Amino acid sequence: MENNHWQKRLKFIIGFIILAALGVSFRLFQKQILEHSIYLAAAAGQYIIKKDLPAQRGKIYANDLFPLATNRQYYQVLAIPRNIRHPDETAGKLATILGLKKSEIFEAINNSKNYIPPLKHGLTEEEADKVADLKITGILVMPEAKRFYPEDEMAAQILGFVNASGNGQYGIEGFFNDQLKGFGGEISAEKDIKGRFFSIGERIEPRDGSDYVLTIDRNIQFKAEEIIK
C-alpha cells in the first residue's frame, strides 16, 4: 500500500512538472512567435524616436519684390531630462539666460522623460550662443523661424498674420496657408538604454512653402494708409 501511495505521488509530481514545462513552452512560443511583432514595435518605440523637420514658410512680396512677410531666424531651447545629470545646477544656469524662474525650469527637467516641450522659444543668436556655451548634456539649442513683417502694420489687413502654431490667420496668410506652409520633413534617431542619441536613421527632407508676389505697390499703399490715418 505504501509503495502505491509513493508511486501515485511520484506520478503526480512528474505530471505537474510536465504540465508546467508545457505551460512555459507555450508562453515562450506565444511571446517569441505569436506576439513577436507587438514587442518589436514596443522596442522600436523605446529606442527609436522621430523628430519633425519644419519647412520654411513661403514669403510674400509687393510688386517690386520687396518682402512684406518673411521669416526671421530665432532659436529654441530643448531639454532631454533623462540625460541631464544635475537638474538643480542646470536650472540655475539657464534661468539667468532665459529670463525664467529657476524653480520653473527645475520642475520641467527634474524627471526621466525623453522629451518635454521647448523650455523657451524666440531666443536671439546671442542668447542661443550663451546657452550653447554652457555645454550641458541634455540641453540643445535648435534654430526656428518666426514670421516677420518688415513694414510693420502696412497692409496688415491684406496680409493677415501667423499664429503661435505656425498657421496663417486671415488675409493672404490664411487663404494661402497650405501653399505658404509647405511640407515638413522628419528624421529618425536611435537612442541607447540610457536615452542618449547615438545615430541618425531615415531622413525625409522638408519642402519649403511657395512664395507669393502681390499686385500691391508698396509706395502707393504706404501713402494711402498715411492719408487715411
HELIX and SHEET records of a PDB file:
HELIX    1   1 GLU A    2  PHE A   29  1                                  28    
HELIX    2   2 GLN A   30  LEU A   34  3                                   5    
HELIX    3   3 HIS A   36  TYR A   47  1                                  12    
HELIX    4   4 PRO A   81  ASN A   83  5                                   3    
HELIX    5   5 PRO A   87  LEU A   98  1                                  12    
HELIX    6   6 LYS A  102  ILE A  109  1                                   8    
HELIX    7   7 GLU A  125  ASP A  133  1                                   9    
HELIX    8   8 ALA A  156  LEU A  159  1                                   4    
HELIX    9   9 GLY A  171  PHE A  175  1                                   5    
HELIX   10  10 ASN A  177  LYS A  181  1                                   5    
HELIX   11  11 ARG A  218  ILE A  228  1                                  11    
SHEET    1   A 3 ILE A  48  LEU A  53  0                                        
SHEET    2   A 3 GLY A 185  LYS A 191 -1                                        
SHEET    3   A 3 PHE A 197  ILE A 204 -1                                        
SHEET    1   B 4 LYS A 120  LEU A 123  0                                        
SHEET    2   B 4 PRO A  67  ALA A  79 -1                                        
SHEET    3   B 4 ILE A  60  TYR A  61 -1                                        
SHEET    4   B 4 TYR A 212  VAL A 213  1                                        
SHEET    1   C 3 LYS A 120  LEU A 123  0                                        
SHEET    2   C 3 PRO A  67  ALA A  79 -1                                        
SHEET    3   C 3 ILE A 139  PHE A 148 -1                                        
SHEET    1   D 2 PHE A 161  VAL A 162  0                                        
SHEET    2   D 2 GLY A 168  GLN A 169 -1                                        
END                                                                             
